[in-house]
């Protein structure tokens, strides 16, 4: 069994004075999610933010911005183009589309270059690759328009491949496999700050997703634990001074063979993050849309030779 865990992600913010995105209602967002070949499974809300768990990852909607993440064989750009048609790209303050390199690109409905060309037909943009083309990397397309992020507009992503078999086993089928068991044994909930409202989902026969919100802050975690291509993504805009400790705690839980640490922050900021894994590639880029992006690819040292992996067809 294989499922493509690495994700596509879109962030959009509206220009001041535009009608609320949240006011469009759940039926509208169901239609947008369906455009990407996914569906909404459950939702939680507070006074600032709606968080929707999807059949393939997550959607967060505030009044003036949204973040949507999809995995599997989704077509996130189709949803983005529908938003462009409905809202008008001229009403966007910024738009960022990010895509992690797929493990089996041949099964995907599109590649990044297809995606970027489709987006470029709707708006002016610039495209980048962070990391080596023949190794772990992320692609990024952004609306080519000046923007000044708020000083606290910081987002941390930890994208992990090859998670430890013991950590993965918690998220697979078994007689004790219930939400309460996952919450107690996986340790995922210990990563959240205090006061967060949580929505989580167990997939059959394996897999787990979690959204957590407090005000405009969110956490989202997605676990794809299968033996071939196991993957976990962790993302939050609740980036405090202990960000290095957060990275260490995430790695302690999942013990991946490799990870990408991606940090978005305003260009004037110079926050640095550290990971105890050795670093293989570091990329830094200031974007015309006001963000400075850092991408660090890390690997877990191994000793000796490993056996070949047997593939059962």
C-alpha positions as CSV (number, residue, x, y, z in Angstrom):
1,X,0.0,0.0,0.0
2,X,1.3,3.4,-0.9
3,X,-0.1,6.9,-0.3
4,X,1.6,10.1,-1.4
5,X,2.2,12.0,1.9
6,X,4.2,15.0,0.6
7,X,1.9,17.9,0.2
8,X,0.9,20.9,-1.9
9,X,0.1,24.1,0.0
10,X,-1.5,27.5,-0.9
11,X,-1.7,30.7,1.2
12,X,-3.8,33.6,0.1
13,X,-4.5,37.0,1.8
14,X,-7.1,39.4,0.5
15,X,-6.5,43.1,0.0
16,X,-8.1,45.4,2.8
17,X,-11.8,46.0,2.5
18,X,-12.7,42.7,0.9
19,X,-15.7,40.6,2.1
20,X,-15.0,38.0,4.7
21,X,-13.9,34.6,3.4
22,X,-15.5,32.9,6.4
23,X,-18.8,34.5,5.5
24,X,-19.0,32.4,2.4
25,X,-20.1,29.4,4.5
26,X,-19.3,25.7,4.7
27,X,-21.1,24.8,1.4
28,X,-18.8,27.1,-0.5
29,X,-15.7,25.6,1.0
30,X,-16.9,22.1,0.4
31,X,-17.1,23.0,-3.3
32,X,-13.6,24.6,-3.3
33,X,-12.2,21.5,-1.6
34,X,-14.0,19.2,-4.0
35,X,-12.2,21.1,-6.9
36,X,-8.9,19.7,-5.5
37,X,-10.3,16.1,-5.4
38,X,-10.7,16.1,-1.6
39,X,-13.6,16.5,0.9
40,X,-14.2,18.1,4.3
41,X,-14.4,15.5,7.1
42,X,-14.9,17.7,10.1
43,X,-14.5,21.3,11.3
44,X,-13.8,23.4,14.4
45,X,-14.1,27.2,14.8
46,X,-13.3,30.0,17.1
47,X,-13.9,33.8,16.9
48,X,-11.1,34.2,14.3
49,X,-10.5,31.0,12.4
50,X,-12.3,28.0,10.9
51,X,-10.2,24.8,10.7
52,X,-11.4,22.0,8.4
53,X,-9.9,18.5,8.4
54,X,-9.8,17.1,4.9
55,X,-9.7,13.7,3.4
56,X,-6.3,14.8,2.2
57,X,-4.9,17.3,4.9
58,X,-6.3,20.6,6.0
59,X,-7.9,24.0,5.3
60,X,-7.8,27.0,7.6
61,X,-10.0,30.0,6.8
62,X,-9.9,33.4,8.5
63,X,-11.8,36.5,7.4
64,X,-9.0,37.8,5.2
65,X,-6.6,34.9,4.6
66,X,-6.6,31.1,4.1
67,X,-4.1,28.2,4.1
68,X,-5.0,25.0,2.3
69,X,-2.8,21.9,2.3
70,X,-3.5,18.7,0.3
71,X,-1.7,15.4,-0.2
72,X,-2.3,12.2,-2.1
73,X,-3.3,12.7,-5.8
74,X,-5.0,16.0,-5.3
75,X,-5.0,18.9,-7.8
76,X,-4.7,21.9,-5.4
77,X,-4.2,24.4,-8.3
78,X,-7.7,23.6,-9.6
79,X,-9.1,24.9,-6.3
80,X,-6.8,28.0,-6.5
81,X,-8.1,28.8,-10.0
82,X,-11.7,28.5,-8.8
83,X,-10.8,31.0,-6.0
84,X,-9.3,33.3,-8.6
85,X,-12.4,33.1,-10.7
86,X,-14.7,33.8,-7.7
87,X,-12.6,36.4,-5.9
88,X,-10.5,37.9,-8.6
89,X,-6.7,37.7,-8.4
90,X,-6.5,41.5,-8.4
91,X,-8.0,41.3,-4.9
92,X,-5.2,39.2,-3.5
93,X,-2.5,40.9,-1.3
94,X,-0.3,37.8,-1.6
95,X,-0.5,34.3,-2.9
96,X,2.1,31.6,-2.2
97,X,1.9,28.1,-3.7
98,X,4.4,25.5,-2.3
99,X,4.9,21.9,-3.4
100,X,7.1,19.3,-1.8
101,X,8.8,16.8,-4.2
102,X,6.7,13.8,-4.6
103,X,8.0,10.3,-3.9
104,X,6.2,8.9,-6.9
105,X,5.6,11.8,-9.3
106,X,4.4,9.4,-12.0
107,X,1.2,8.9,-10.1
108,X,0.4,12.7,-9.7
109,X,-2.1,14.5,-11.9
110,X,0.4,17.3,-12.5
111,X,3.9,18.4,-11.7
112,X,5.1,21.8,-10.3
113,X,5.9,23.1,-13.8
114,X,2.4,22.4,-15.0
115,X,1.0,24.0,-11.8
116,X,3.2,27.2,-12.2
117,X,2.2,27.6,-15.8
118,X,-1.5,27.3,-14.9
119,X,-1.1,29.9,-12.1
120,X,0.9,32.2,-14.4
121,X,-2.1,32.4,-16.8
122,X,-4.1,33.9,-13.9
123,X,-1.6,36.2,-12.3
124,X,2.1,37.4,-12.6
125,X,4.4,35.2,-10.5
126,X,7.9,34.0,-9.8
127,X,9.0,30.4,-9.2
128,X,11.8,28.9,-7.2
129,X,13.2,25.5,-6.1
130,X,14.6,25.2,-2.6
131,X,17.0,22.3,-2.4
132,X,18.7,20.0,-5.0
133,X,16.6,18.7,-7.9
134,X,17.9,15.2,-7.4
135,X,17.3,15.2,-3.6
136,X,14.7,16.5,-1.2
137,X,13.4,19.9,-2.2
138,X,10.3,22.2,-2.3
139,X,9.0,24.3,-5.2
140,X,7.5,27.7,-4.6
141,X,5.4,30.0,-6.8
142,X,4.4,33.4,-5.5
143,X,2.3,36.3,-6.8
144,X,4.7,38.9,-8.0
145,X,3.3,41.8,-6.0
146,X,4.8,43.8,-3.1
147,X,3.6,42.9,0.3
148,X,4.6,43.7,3.9
149,X,3.9,40.8,6.3
150,X,3.2,41.6,10.0
151,X,6.2,41.3,12.3
152,X,4.8,38.1,13.9
153,X,3.8,36.4,10.6
154,X,6.1,33.4,10.9
155,X,5.4,29.8,9.8
156,X,7.4,26.7,10.6
157,X,7.2,23.5,8.6
158,X,8.9,20.2,9.5
159,X,8.6,17.7,6.6
160,X,9.8,14.2,7.6
161,X,10.6,11.1,5.6
162,X,11.2,7.6,6.8
163,X,9.7,7.7,10.3
164,X,10.8,5.2,12.9
165,X,8.8,1.9,12.7
166,X,7.9,2.0,16.4
167,X,6.5,5.5,16.0
168,X,4.6,4.5,12.8
169,X,3.1,1.4,14.4
170,X,0.9,3.6,16.7
171,X,-0.9,5.0,13.6
172,X,-1.7,1.6,12.0
173,X,-4.6,-0.7,12.4
174,X,-4.9,-2.8,15.5
175,X,-7.4,-3.8,18.2
176,X,-6.4,-0.8,20.4
177,X,-6.4,1.7,17.6
178,X,-8.7,4.5,18.8
179,X,-8.3,8.2,19.1
180,X,-7.7,8.0,22.8
181,X,-4.9,5.4,22.2
182,X,-3.3,7.7,19.6
183,X,-3.5,10.7,21.8
184,X,-1.9,8.9,24.7
185,X,0.7,6.8,22.9
186,X,1.8,9.0,20.0
187,X,2.8,12.1,22.0
188,X,1.4,14.4,19.2
189,X,-0.8,16.3,21.6
190,X,2.3,17.2,23.7
191,X,3.5,19.4,20.8
192,X,0.6,21.8,21.1
193,X,0.6,24.9,23.2
194,X,-2.0,25.5,26.0
195,X,-5.6,26.4,25.2
196,X,-5.8,25.0,21.7
197,X,-9.0,23.5,20.4
198,X,-8.2,20.2,18.7
199,X,-9.9,18.2,15.9
200,X,-8.3,14.9,14.8
201,X,-9.1,12.0,12.5
202,X,-8.0,8.4,12.2
203,X,-7.9,6.9,8.7
204,X,-8.4,3.3,7.8
205,X,-6.4,1.2,7.6
206,X,-3.7,3.7,8.7
207,X,-3.0,7.4,8.9
208,X,-3.8,10.3,11.2
209,X,-4.5,14.1,10.8
210,X,-4.8,16.8,13.5
211,X,-5.8,20.5,13.4
212,X,-5.5,22.7,16.5
213,X,-6.5,26.4,16.7
214,X,-6.3,29.2,19.3
215,X,-7.2,32.6,18.0
216,X,-5.5,33.0,14.7
217,X,-2.8,30.5,15.6
218,X,-2.8,26.9,14.4
219,X,-1.0,23.6,14.4
220,X,-1.5,20.9,11.9
221,X,0.0,17.4,11.8
222,X,-0.4,14.7,9.1
223,X,1.0,11.2,9.5
224,X,1.3,8.7,6.6
225,X,2.9,5.6,8.3
226,X,3.0,3.0,5.6
227,X,6.3,1.0,5.2
228,X,7.0,2.3,1.7
229,X,7.3,6.1,1.8
230,X,6.3,6.9,5.4
231,X,6.0,10.6,5.9
232,X,4.9,13.2,8.5
233,X,4.3,16.9,8.1
234,X,4.1,19.3,11.0
235,X,3.2,23.0,10.6
236,X,2.4,25.9,12.9
237,X,2.2,29.7,12.8
238,X,2.6,29.6,16.6
239,X,6.4,30.2,16.5
240,X,7.6,31.3,19.9
241,X,11.2,31.7,21.2
242,X,11.5,28.0,21.9
243,X,11.2,27.0,18.2
244,X,14.4,24.9,18.4
245,X,12.9,23.0,21.3
246,X,9.8,22.4,19.2
247,X,11.9,21.0,16.4
248,X,13.7,18.7,18.8
249,X,10.4,17.4,20.3
250,X,9.0,16.7,16.9
251,X,12.1,14.7,15.9
252,X,12.0,12.8,19.2
253,X,8.5,11.6,18.5
254,X,8.9,10.5,14.9
255,X,12.7,9.8,14.6
256,X,12.7,10.3,10.8
257,X,15.5,9.3,8.5
258,X,15.5,12.8,7.0
259,X,13.6,16.1,7.4
260,X,13.2,19.4,5.7
261,X,12.8,22.4,8.0
262,X,11.2,25.4,6.2
263,X,10.7,28.8,7.8
264,X,8.7,31.7,6.4
265,X,9.3,35.1,8.1
266,X,9.2,38.8,7.2
267,X,12.3,40.0,5.4
268,X,13.4,42.2,8.2
269,X,13.4,39.3,10.7
270,X,16.5,37.1,11.1
271,X,15.2,34.3,13.2
272,X,17.3,31.2,12.9
273,X,16.3,27.6,13.6
274,X,18.6,24.8,14.6
275,X,18.1,21.0,14.2
276,X,20.4,18.5,15.8
277,X,20.5,16.3,12.7
278,X,23.5,17.1,10.4
279,X,22.6,19.4,7.6
280,X,23.0,18.4,3.9
281,X,21.7,21.5,2.1
282,X,20.7,25.0,3.3
283,X,18.9,27.6,1.1
284,X,18.0,31.2,1.9
285,X,15.9,33.4,-0.3
286,X,14.2,36.8,0.1
287,X,11.0,37.0,-2.0
288,X,9.5,40.0,-3.7
289,X,6.3,39.4,-1.8
290,X,8.0,40.3,1.5
291,X,9.0,37.0,3.0
292,X,12.4,35.5,3.7
293,X,12.4,31.7,3.3
294,X,14.9,29.3,4.8
295,X,15.1,25.7,3.7
296,X,17.3,23.2,5.5
297,X,17.5,19.5,4.5
298,X,18.8,17.3,7.4
299,X,19.6,13.6,7.6
300,X,19.9,11.1,10.4
301,X,23.4,9.5,10.6
302,X,23.4,5.7,10.2
303,X,26.1,3.2,10.9
304,X,27.0,0.2,8.7
305,X,25.1,-1.1,5.7
306,X,21.3,-1.6,5.6
307,X,19.6,-4.6,3.9
308,X,17.8,-4.0,0.6
309,X,14.0,-3.4,1.0
310,X,11.9,-6.2,-0.4
311,X,9.1,-4.9,-2.6
312,X,6.0,-7.2,-2.5
313,X,3.9,-6.7,-5.7
